[in-house]
Amino acid sequence: MALDTEPAQPHEFGFTLESVILLVLGIFMGLFGLLLFFITTGALPYAPDSTYGLFLVIVALQVITLGKTPFGEVRRTWLVIILGISAGIAGMLGCFIPGFFSGIIRVLVGTILTLGGAVLLVQLFLHKDKAALWLGVPGILRQLTAACALVYLMAFLLGLVTLVPALATDTLTAVFLIIDGAALFWLAWCIDVVTVQYPKKKETAPESDRHLLFRGAPLPFSTALLIFLGVLLVLLAILLVPVNLGTLPFSPDGQLGLLLVIMAIQILAMGETPLGQFRRSRFLVTVGLVFVVMGVYSCIVPGVLTDLLRVMLGLLNLIGSLVLLAGRVVPMLRAMRVAPKEPVVLPVPVRNLLITQTALNIIGILFGTSMLLPGVIPGMVTAAILFLNGLLLFLLAYILDTLPAPE
């Protein structure tokens, strides 16, 4: 249970990255269960592709950032990163392109839930360092055992229902989803407490004799998320070409919902917002949770929040990019008024970082404008903007990886 964020300060939201992802997954399951009662009566529309797609993306983020797969925890190697990105791409395709991959994505999600739930449940009770050990220690470890068992059992049952819908009624499926959501909240809390009480020591393994794919991938959460977002934007840009030509359907609700959920994870895990990084206060966490709910709702129920999310994401991109750009350029202009006796030479990585961040801010302004004024910027130009944005995120991830670690 690695802690991938800074220790929480007093009065600050202290959930680790693992707990944040479980919390988001719990909101997804619980809200899906509640909405299913209305979907089954025909009161609300339903988009199964983007629903399954969002689930795959959340699972992929857990794999990429933590090395935690649906079948257990593994060492986070480059091969695991590649598999996680592949699962994420499958989820993105489900969110963006309705109808084309419906059967494949449903079977993939059902298989992950069924096999993953069964394997994790068996591991929980047969592994000597899990339930057998935890149940002998009074306190939080016993709750952790119960929470894990309930989550794994519900995952197994939901997987069976996903693969064979006739096994359960829609009402029973909704109940399963709500129970799973509550169990995930419980598990997220248990893991957060256990992480504090029983901090895990970092383990290192020799790398020299291993193939590149099987070497550890020392990517911090921020860098891993930049790579994932880069993949998302490049894929979206490529898909927008046939979409604009009228040869592919497109789900704006799935796109907007997915972007909002990823933004919410950044807020909850790091306090990272489009306006900059802030302390994870109660207000900021509340904003992040609201964003999760809105993003999940948009993916499950199409056509209700479309315009609201488009305007909201457009404003966040536009205002955030303008604020960050001004915060970088204005001090530089002020400094230029007083010429130093000797010219200041920035290290090459720092200079490249400033140039890349400035380019990203300009692209963000263009992207925000295209969302606020649809039709003003041609669709193909928007695709080019997104493609360039994705490439710049890859470059930013590379530059951040080359910067010296802070002392």
Secondary structure, DSSP 8 states (H G I E B T S, - for coil): ----S----TTS----HHHHHHHHHHHHHHHHHHHHHHHHTTSS---HHHHHHHHHHHHHHHHHHH-EETTEE---BHHHHHHHHHHHHHHHHHHHSTTTSHHHHHHHHHHHHHHHHHHHHHHHHHSTTTHHHHTTS-SHHHHHHHHHHHHHHHHHHHHHHHH-GGGS-HHHHHHHHHHHHHHHHHHHHHHHHHHHHS---------TTS-GGGSB----HHHHHHHHHHHHHHHHHHHHHHHHTTSS---HHHHHHHHHHHHHHHHHHH-EETTEE----HHHHHHHHHHHHHHHHHHHSTTSSHHHHHHHHHHHHHHHHHHHHHHHHHHHHHHHHS--SS-----HHHHHHHHHHHHHHHHHHHHHHHHHSBTTB-HHHHHHHHHHHHHHHHHHHHHHHHS----
